[in-house]
Amino acid sequence: MSRPGLLRDENLEKAMRRVVAVFSRPLRRLPVVALFCLLVLFGGAAFGVEPKVAVTVAQKDEAFIVDATIDVAVPLPTAWEVLTDFDHMASILGNLKSSKIVSRDGNTWIVRQNGVARWGLLSFSFESEREIRLEPMKRILAKSLSGTLKRMESEAKIAASDQGVHIRYHAESVPDSVLARMFGASFVRHEVQEQFLEMAREMLERHARTVPVGKPSAAPGN
């Protein structure tokens, strides 16, 4: 005979699964505070804790220099899966209309994307074709081949931590000079932070779906 407490835990786990299945798409659009409230209400341990994203942007002549750190309570393979899921990135990032891997040569991929960036009442369309070089579970290098940016190079390093994964991101880009004058460093910071928060939420959702029903989620590093 099942113990009453165990039965309640199993029912709560099943209820959480139904909530995630129904609201998985809207969750990506919620502010991080609202998302965190939902996680606490339905048992935050099953999903991990609130992701931490810190972004700084400096401007040097025409170039924007971006440095960011991201901490998410998910296993390394889950984080890597999301970071490299370019064929489905348009369903993860709100500013993308399309994203596709157009060629693969081992760990070197060519990715084509387009979308619309918004800043207050202003918006502009963008497109890019980038060369992506992967060092599996360690590093992602990207270089712009064509598109809206005059030049763009980035590096993302990912490593397991006691609380999940830690990602360090560095990028240098030179946008169209008109766009740079219009939006500036504040816009770049906003875009980078929003994109990493959306990817972190996707990581948490995917990790939640891997937790067996009735079994509490273990710490990602365990």
Residue pairs with C-beta under 8 A, 6 or more apart in sequence:
2 10
9 214
10 213
10 214
12 42
12 43
13 43
13 46
13 213
13 214
13 215
14 213
15 42
16 42
16 43
16 46
16 208
17 213
19 38
19 42
20 27
20 205
20 208
20 209
24 205
27 35
27 38
27 201
27 205
28 92
28 94
28 198
28 201
28 202
28 205
29 94
30 38
32 50
32 51
32 197
32 201
35 50
35 201
36 44
36 50
39 47
39 48
39 49
39 50
39 204
45 216
45 217
46 208
46 211
46 216
46 217
47 204
47 205
47 207
47 208
47 217
48 72
48 73
48 74
48 164
48 204
48 207
48 208
48 217
48 220
49 73
49 163
51 70
51 71
51 72
51 73
51 196
51 197
51 200
51 201
51 203
51 204
52 69
52 70
52 71
52 72
53 68
53 69
53 70
53 193
53 196
53 197
53 200
54 68
54 69
54 70
55 66
55 67
55 68
55 189
55 192
55 193
55 196
56 66
56 67
56 68
56 189
57 64
57 65
57 66
57 185
57 186
57 188
57 189
57 192
58 64
58 65
58 185
59 65
59 184
59 185
62 150
62 174
62 175
62 177
62 180
63 151
63 172
63 173
63 174
64 171
64 172
64 173
64 174
64 175
64 180
64 185
64 188
65 170
65 171
65 172
66 154
66 169
66 170
66 171
66 172
66 173
66 188
66 189
66 192
67 168
67 169
67 170
68 167
68 168
68 169
68 170
68 192
68 193
68 196
69 166
69 167
69 168
69 169
70 165
70 166
70 167
70 169
70 196
70 199
70 200
71 161
71 163
71 164
71 165
71 166
71 167
72 79
72 164
72 165
72 167
72 200
72 203
72 204
73 163
73 164
73 204
73 207
73 219
73 220
74 164
74 165
74 203
74 204
74 206
74 207
74 220
75 160
75 164
75 165
75 207
75 220
75 221
76 137
76 158
76 159
76 160
76 165
76 220
77 137
78 203
78 206
78 207
78 210
79 158
79 164
79 165
79 167
79 203
80 136
80 137
80 158
81 206
82 92
82 199
82 202
82 203
82 206
83 140
83 156
83 158
83 167
83 199
84 132
84 134
84 140
85 92
86 99
86 100
86 101
86 109
86 111
86 113
86 132
87 99
87 100
87 101
88 99
89 96
89 99
89 113
90 96
90 97
90 98
90 99
90 113
90 115
92 198
92 199
92 202
93 99
93 115
93 195
93 198
93 199
94 194
94 198
95 115
95 116
95 117
95 118
95 191
95 194
95 195
96 113
96 114
96 115
97 114
97 115
97 116
98 112
98 113
98 114
98 115
99 111
99 112
99 113
100 111
100 112
100 113
101 109
101 110
101 111
102 110
102 111
102 112
102 129
103 109
103 110
104 110
107 133
107 134
107 135
107 136
108 131
108 132
108 133
108 134
109 131
109 132
109 134
110 129
110 130
110 131
110 132
110 145
111 129
111 130
111 132
112 127
112 128
112 129
113 127
113 128
113 129
113 130
114 125
114 126
114 127
114 128
115 125
115 126
115 127
116 123
116 124
116 125
116 126
117 123
117 124
117 126
117 187
117 191
119 183
119 187
119 190
122 182
122 183
124 179
125 148
126 147
126 148
126 149
127 147
127 148
128 144
128 146
128 147
128 148
128 149
128 152
129 144
129 145
129 146
129 147
130 142
130 143
130 144
130 145
130 147
130 152
131 142
131 143
131 145
132 140
132 141
132 142
133 140
133 141
133 142
134 140
134 141
135 141
137 158
138 157
138 158
138 159
139 155
139 156
139 157
139 158
140 154
140 155
140 156
140 158
141 153
141 154
141 155
142 152
142 153
142 154
142 155
142 156
143 152
143 153
144 151
144 152
144 153
144 173
148 175
148 176
148 179
149 173
149 174
149 175
149 176
150 174
150 175
150 176
151 172
151 173
151 174
152 171
152 172
152 173
152 174
153 171
153 172
153 173
154 169
154 170
154 171
154 172
154 173
155 169
155 170
155 171
156 167
156 168
156 169
157 167
157 168
157 169
158 165
158 166
158 167
159 165
159 166
160 166
160 220
160 221
161 221
162 219
162 221
163 219
163 220
163 221
164 220
164 221
165 203
165 220
167 196
169 192
169 196
171 192
173 188
207 217
207 220
208 217
211 217
